[in-house]
Amino acid sequence: MEKQYHILVVDDEDRIRRLLRMYLEREGYLIDEAENGEIALEMAFSTDYDLILLDLMLPGMDGLDVCGEIRKKKATPIIMLTARGEEANRVEGFEAGTDDYVVKPFSPRELVHRVKAVLRRASATAFLTTDTETHNVLVFPELTIDHDAHEVKAGGKKIQLTPKEYELLYYLAKSPDKVFTREQLLRDVWHYEFFGDLRTVDTHVKRLREKLNRASSRAAKMITTVWGVGYKLEVPKE
């Protein structure tokens, strides 16, 4: 039986929530709603949603704060919705841990397209395939990536990554010591679900290093900046 995805829609405007519910339910998704950040947090922590659509401008606790709190405990994919389209605000959203960013007013069809893209990429590696004959594991000093189990360990400790952080790490790790430009990473990791801002690569690299560093500074230092070019995963020589 095909999985029914469970999505939380967070927006203080009832009109927006109803519109999103209508379009998403047409796609067969199960929808819950929250009208403010406090309620959204309670629901996000009590239910394992497949994706959260999160408005940035919420009364009280705003979307950035909600996203930051969720990221402390969960790697649920998050798409931020906002009427503020300036570049600085997009960067703020990615620094808080959002996976994609949609600016109001938006086309509901485009948003559904983004939702499908994020869900597809998150689910592609989220579950262990029971009938596989191979175990796809990348092993480096202080860093292990089990691609079948979608699990990363640094210094022997399991690291919780967002889907996009995991994709970025795995992409670099598949070609150790190869340098990738920011443009290449946007094209190959973000695909068509994100357009434009090269700095989102920098913010994701920063967050990835921070998470790895909590368990192993050696693992974190493997993600190397090649100034003026991009990034690579550099394997220690010793």
C-alpha positions in Angstrom: 0.0 0.0 0.0 1.3 3.5 -0.9 2.3 5.6 2.0 0.0 8.5 2.9 2.2 11.5 3.7 1.2 13.5 6.8 1.8 17.2 6.6 1.5 20.0 9.1 0.4 23.4 7.7 1.3 26.4 10.0 -0.1 29.8 9.1 -2.1 32.4 11.1 -4.3 33.1 8.1 -7.3 30.8 7.9 -7.7 31.5 4.2 -4.1 30.4 3.5 -4.5 27.2 5.6 -7.8 26.3 3.8 -6.2 26.9 0.4 -3.2 24.7 1.1 -5.4 22.0 2.7 -7.5 21.9 -0.5 -4.6 21.6 -2.9 -2.7 19.1 -0.7 -5.6 16.9 0.1 -6.3 16.6 -3.7 -2.8 14.9 -3.8 -3.9 12.4 -1.2 -1.9 14.0 1.7 -3.2 13.9 5.3 -3.2 17.5 6.6 -3.1 19.0 10.1 -3.3 22.7 10.8 -1.8 25.1 13.4 -2.5 28.8 13.6 0.6 29.9 15.7 4.1 28.8 16.6 3.3 27.5 20.1 0.7 25.1 18.8 2.9 24.1 15.9 5.7 23.1 18.2 3.5 21.0 20.4 2.1 19.2 17.3 5.6 18.8 15.7 7.0 17.2 18.8 4.0 14.9 19.4 3.6 13.7 15.8 6.1 12.4 13.3 5.2 14.5 10.3 6.6 13.9 6.9 6.8 17.6 6.2 5.9 20.9 7.8 4.8 24.0 5.8 5.7 26.9 8.1 4.8 30.5 7.8 7.6 32.9 8.8 5.5 35.8 10.1 3.5 34.2 12.9 2.1 36.0 15.9 4.2 35.5 19.1 6.8 32.9 18.2 7.7 33.4 14.6 8.6 30.8 12.0 12.4 31.1 12.4 12.1 30.4 16.2 9.8 27.5 15.5 12.1 26.0 12.9 15.1 26.4 15.3 13.3 24.6 18.1 12.2 21.8 15.9 15.8 21.4 14.6 17.1 20.8 18.1 15.1 17.6 18.3 13.9 16.5 14.8 15.0 16.5 11.2 11.5 16.8 9.7 11.7 18.5 6.3 10.4 22.1 6.5 9.3 24.5 3.7 9.2 28.1 4.9 6.3 30.3 3.6 6.8 34.1 3.8 5.8 37.4 2.2 9.3 38.6 2.7 11.3 37.8 -0.3 14.5 39.6 0.3 17.8 37.7 0.0 18.7 38.3 3.7 15.4 36.7 4.8 16.0 33.7 2.7 19.4 33.2 4.2 17.9 33.5 7.7 15.5 30.8 6.9 18.2 28.4 5.7 20.4 29.2 8.7 17.5 28.2 10.9 17.3 24.9 9.2 14.6 25.1 6.6 14.8 22.8 3.5 13.1 25.1 1.0 11.7 28.6 0.8 8.5 29.8 -1.0 7.6 33.5 -1.2 4.0 34.8 -1.0 2.1 35.3 -3.1 2.8 31.8 -4.6 1.1 29.5 -7.1 -0.5 26.6 -5.2 0.5 24.3 -8.0 4.1 25.4 -7.7 4.0 24.8 -3.9 2.6 21.3 -4.4 5.4 20.7 -6.9 7.9 21.8 -4.2 6.2 19.6 -1.6 6.4 16.6 -3.9 10.1 17.3 -4.6 11.1 17.6 -0.9 9.1 14.5 0.1 10.5 12.5 -2.8 14.1 13.3 -1.9 13.5 12.9 1.8 11.9 9.5 1.4 14.4 8.2 -1.2 16.9 7.4 1.5 14.9 7.6 4.7 14.2 3.9 5.2 16.3 0.8 5.2 15.5 -1.4 2.1 14.7 -4.8 3.4 15.4 -6.8 0.2 18.7 -5.2 -0.7 21.7 -7.5 -1.1 24.2 -4.8 -0.6 24.9 -2.5 2.4 26.0 0.9 1.1 28.3 2.2 3.7 31.0 4.9 3.3 33.7 4.7 6.0 36.2 7.4 6.8 38.3 8.1 9.9 35.8 9.3 12.5 33.0 9.4 10.0 30.6 6.6 8.8 27.7 7.1 6.4 25.3 4.2 6.1 23.2 5.2 3.1 20.8 2.2 3.3 19.9 3.1 6.9 20.2 6.9 6.3 22.5 7.1 9.3 25.6 9.2 10.0 28.0 8.6 12.8 30.9 10.8 13.8 33.3 9.6 16.4 31.0 6.6 16.9 28.1 8.9 17.8 24.9 9.1 15.7 24.4 12.5 14.2 20.9 13.8 13.4 20.8 15.7 10.1 18.1 17.3 8.1 17.4 15.6 4.7 19.2 18.3 2.9 22.2 18.2 5.2 22.4 14.5 4.7 22.2 14.8 0.9 25.0 17.4 0.9 27.3 15.3 3.1 26.6 12.1 1.1 27.2 13.9 -2.2 30.6 15.2 -1.0 31.5 11.8 0.5 30.8 9.8 -2.7 33.7 11.7 -4.3 36.2 12.3 -1.6 38.9 14.9 -2.3 37.0 16.2 -5.3 36.2 19.9 -5.2 32.7 21.0 -6.1 31.7 24.6 -6.8 28.6 26.1 -5.1 26.9 26.1 -8.5 27.4 22.4 -8.9 26.2 21.7 -5.4 23.0 23.8 -5.9 22.4 22.0 -9.2 23.0 18.4 -8.0 21.9 18.5 -4.4 19.0 21.1 -4.5 17.9 20.3 -8.1 14.9 22.3 -9.4 13.3 22.8 -5.9 15.5 25.7 -5.1 16.6 28.6 -7.4 19.4 31.0 -7.0 21.1 31.9 -3.7 24.6 30.4 -3.6 24.9 31.3 0.1 22.4 28.6 1.0 25.3 26.2 0.3 27.5 28.0 2.8 24.8 28.0 5.5 24.2 24.2 5.1 28.0 23.5 5.2 28.2 25.6 8.4 25.4 23.7 10.1 26.8 20.4 8.9 30.2 21.2 10.4 28.7 22.3 13.7 26.7 19.1 14.1 29.7 16.9 13.2 32.0 18.9 15.5 29.8 18.2 18.5 30.8 14.5 18.2 34.2 14.7 16.4 36.2 17.8 15.5 38.2 15.5 13.1 35.1 14.6 11.2 34.0 18.2 11.0 37.4 19.3 9.6 37.0 16.8 6.7 34.5 19.2 5.1 37.1 21.6 3.6 36.6 25.0 2.0 38.5 25.6 -1.2 38.6 29.4 -1.2 37.3 30.9 -4.4 36.0 27.6 -5.7 33.8 25.6 -3.3 33.9 22.6 -1.0 35.2 19.1 -0.8 35.3 16.2 1.7 39.1 15.8 2.3 40.2 12.4 3.7 43.0 12.6 6.3 46.3 11.3 5.0 47.4 9.6 8.2 
